[in-house]
Amino acid sequence: KSRYKMQINYKNKVCISYYNNEIEAALKYNEKALELYGDKARINIII
């Protein structure tokens, strides 16, 4: 079974979490990026 990693770097700290599918990982990354970086966040585009 595959696991998908979400990793975000912020102020020399790294947050890593694992999810069961790539969509869930991408959504969680977007959520955390917006929380930390606001308008300057680079988010995933999910189609």
GIBELFEN-V480861 format. One record per residue. N is the residue number from 1. RES is the residue in three letters. PSI is psi in whole degrees, 0 to 359 (999 if undefined). OMEGA is omega in degrees with one decimal (none if undefined). Layout:
BEGIN
{{N;RES;PSI;OMEGA} {N;RES;PSI;OMEGA}}
END
This chain:
BEGIN
{{1;LYS;131;-179.0} {2;SER;147;173.4} {3;ARG;143;-178.8} {4;TYR;134;-175.0} {5;LYS;137;171.5} {6;MET;123;-179.9} {7;GLN;134;177.7} {8;ILE;136;179.2} {9;ASN;134;-179.3} {10;TYR;119;178.7} {11;LYS;53;178.2} {12;ASN;18;174.8} {13;LYS;148;-179.5} {14;VAL;130;176.2} {15;CYS;122;179.8} {16;ILE;132;175.4} {17;SER;156;-180.0} {18;TYR;142;-177.1} {19;TYR;164;-176.2} {20;ASN;338;177.9} {21;ASN;161;-173.9} {22;GLU;329;178.7} {23;ILE;315;178.9} {24;GLU;317;178.7} {25;ALA;317;179.9} {26;ALA;318;179.3} {27;LEU;319;179.2} {28;LYS;322;176.3} {29;TYR;312;180.0} {30;ASN;315;-179.3} {31;GLU;313;-178.5} {32;LYS;320;179.3} {33;ALA;317;178.4} {34;LEU;322;178.2} {35;GLU;317;-175.8} {36;LEU;319;-171.6} {37;TYR;349;179.6} {38;GLY;227;-177.7} {39;ASP;340;-178.1} {40;LYS;2;-178.5} {41;ALA;141;172.0} {42;ARG;108;-174.9} {43;ILE;162;176.2} {44;ASN;140;173.8} {45;ILE;118;-176.5} {46;ILE;122;-179.1} {47;ILE;999;none}}
END
